[in-house]
Amino acid sequence: MFAEIVADYKNLQNNLDKLITASGYELSDIAMQLGMEPAAFEDKIENNEFRVDEVEKLLDVIKADELEDKVLLESSLENEKDTETIALHG
């Protein structure tokens, strides 16, 4: 059970940039709502260095619940393409 929770959290972290993009919000607007400087926020995105409490706030700001299915579907389709490419070239 805990392994699944960790895997789900890692998946969330790996898709944060996609959720942010899908939200349509400007990075500077999100950063302001989180109380961060835009450059620091961009660094956190680039390096995937969000604390759990920051992820919670971020998800609330971008209303991630509404975007979750779309982003996970797109991610799943990308993974299928990668798997097909590996199978063709492997």
C-alpha positions as a Markdown table, in Angstrom:
| # | Residue | x | y | z |
|---|---|---|---|---|
| 1 | Met | 0.0 | 0.0 | 0.0 |
| 2 | Phe | 2.7 | 2.5 | 0.9 |
| 3 | Ala | 4.7 | 1.6 | -2.2 |
| 4 | Glu | 1.6 | 2.6 | -4.3 |
| 5 | Ile | 1.3 | 5.9 | -2.5 |
| 6 | Val | 4.9 | 6.7 | -3.2 |
| 7 | Ala | 4.6 | 5.6 | -6.8 |
| 8 | Asp | 1.5 | 7.8 | -7.2 |
| 9 | Tyr | 3.3 | 10.8 | -5.6 |
| 10 | Lys | 6.3 | 10.3 | -7.9 |
| 11 | Asn | 3.9 | 10.2 | -10.9 |
| 12 | Leu | 2.3 | 13.4 | -9.7 |
| 13 | Gln | 5.7 | 15.1 | -9.3 |
| 14 | Asn | 6.7 | 14.0 | -12.8 |
| 15 | Asn | 3.5 | 15.5 | -14.3 |
| 16 | Leu | 3.4 | 18.8 | -12.3 |
| 17 | Asp | 4.8 | 20.7 | -15.3 |
| 18 | Lys | 2.1 | 19.2 | -17.5 |
| 19 | Leu | -0.6 | 20.1 | -15.0 |
| 20 | Ile | 0.7 | 23.7 | -14.8 |
| 21 | Thr | 0.8 | 24.0 | -18.6 |
| 22 | Ala | -2.7 | 22.5 | -18.9 |
| 23 | Ser | -4.0 | 24.9 | -16.3 |
| 24 | Gly | -3.4 | 27.9 | -18.6 |
| 25 | Tyr | -2.1 | 30.0 | -15.7 |
| 26 | Glu | 1.0 | 32.1 | -16.1 |
| 27 | Leu | 3.9 | 30.9 | -14.0 |
| 28 | Ser | 4.3 | 34.3 | -12.5 |
| 29 | Asp | 0.7 | 34.3 | -11.3 |
| 30 | Ile | 1.0 | 30.9 | -9.8 |
| 31 | Ala | 4.3 | 31.9 | -8.1 |
| 32 | Met | 2.6 | 35.0 | -6.6 |
| 33 | Gln | -0.3 | 32.9 | -5.3 |
| 34 | Leu | 2.2 | 30.5 | -3.7 |
| 35 | Gly | 4.2 | 33.4 | -2.2 |
| 36 | Met | 7.3 | 32.7 | -4.3 |
| 37 | Glu | 9.4 | 34.7 | -6.6 |
| 38 | Pro | 8.8 | 33.6 | -10.3 |
| 39 | Ala | 12.4 | 32.6 | -10.8 |
| 40 | Ala | 12.4 | 30.5 | -7.7 |
| 41 | Phe | 9.1 | 28.9 | -8.8 |
| 42 | Glu | 10.6 | 28.1 | -12.2 |
| 43 | Asp | 13.7 | 26.6 | -10.6 |
| 44 | Lys | 11.4 | 24.3 | -8.5 |
| 45 | Ile | 9.6 | 23.2 | -11.6 |
| 46 | Glu | 12.8 | 22.6 | -13.6 |
| 47 | Asn | 14.5 | 20.7 | -10.7 |
| 48 | Asn | 11.3 | 19.0 | -9.5 |
| 49 | Glu | 12.0 | 20.2 | -5.9 |
| 50 | Phe | 8.6 | 20.9 | -4.4 |
| 51 | Arg | 7.9 | 20.1 | -0.8 |
| 52 | Val | 4.7 | 18.2 | -0.2 |
| 53 | Asp | 3.0 | 21.3 | 1.3 |
| 54 | Glu | 4.0 | 23.3 | -1.8 |
| 55 | Val | 2.5 | 20.6 | -4.1 |
| 56 | Glu | -0.8 | 20.7 | -2.1 |
| 57 | Lys | -1.0 | 24.5 | -2.5 |
| 58 | Leu | 0.0 | 24.4 | -6.2 |
| 59 | Leu | -2.7 | 21.8 | -6.9 |
| 60 | Asp | -5.3 | 24.0 | -5.2 |
| 61 | Val | -4.2 | 27.1 | -7.1 |
| 62 | Ile | -4.3 | 25.4 | -10.5 |
| 63 | Lys | -7.5 | 23.4 | -9.7 |
| 64 | Ala | -5.7 | 20.2 | -10.7 |
| 65 | Asp | -8.7 | 18.0 | -10.0 |
| 66 | Glu | -10.2 | 19.4 | -13.2 |
| 67 | Leu | -7.1 | 18.7 | -15.2 |
| 68 | Glu | -6.0 | 15.3 | -13.8 |
| 69 | Asp | -7.8 | 13.0 | -16.2 |
| 70 | Lys | -6.6 | 15.0 | -19.2 |
| 71 | Val | -2.9 | 15.1 | -18.2 |
| 72 | Leu | -2.8 | 11.5 | -17.1 |
| 73 | Leu | -4.4 | 10.4 | -20.4 |
| 74 | Glu | -1.8 | 12.4 | -22.4 |
| 75 | Ser | 1.0 | 11.0 | -20.3 |
| 76 | Ser | -0.3 | 7.5 | -20.8 |
| 77 | Leu | -0.5 | 8.0 | -24.6 |
| 78 | Glu | 3.1 | 9.4 | -24.6 |
| 79 | Asn | 4.3 | 6.3 | -22.7 |
| 80 | Glu | 2.5 | 4.0 | -25.2 |
| 81 | Lys | 4.3 | 5.8 | -28.1 |
| 82 | Asp | 7.6 | 5.4 | -26.3 |
| 83 | Thr | 7.0 | 1.7 | -25.7 |
| 84 | Glu | 6.0 | 1.2 | -29.4 |
| 85 | Thr | 9.2 | 3.0 | -30.5 |
| 86 | Ile | 11.4 | 0.8 | -28.3 |
| 87 | Ala | 9.6 | -2.3 | -29.6 |
| 88 | Leu | 10.2 | -1.2 | -33.2 |
| 89 | His | 13.8 | -0.4 | -32.7 |
| 90 | Gly | 14.6 | -3.0 | -30.0 |
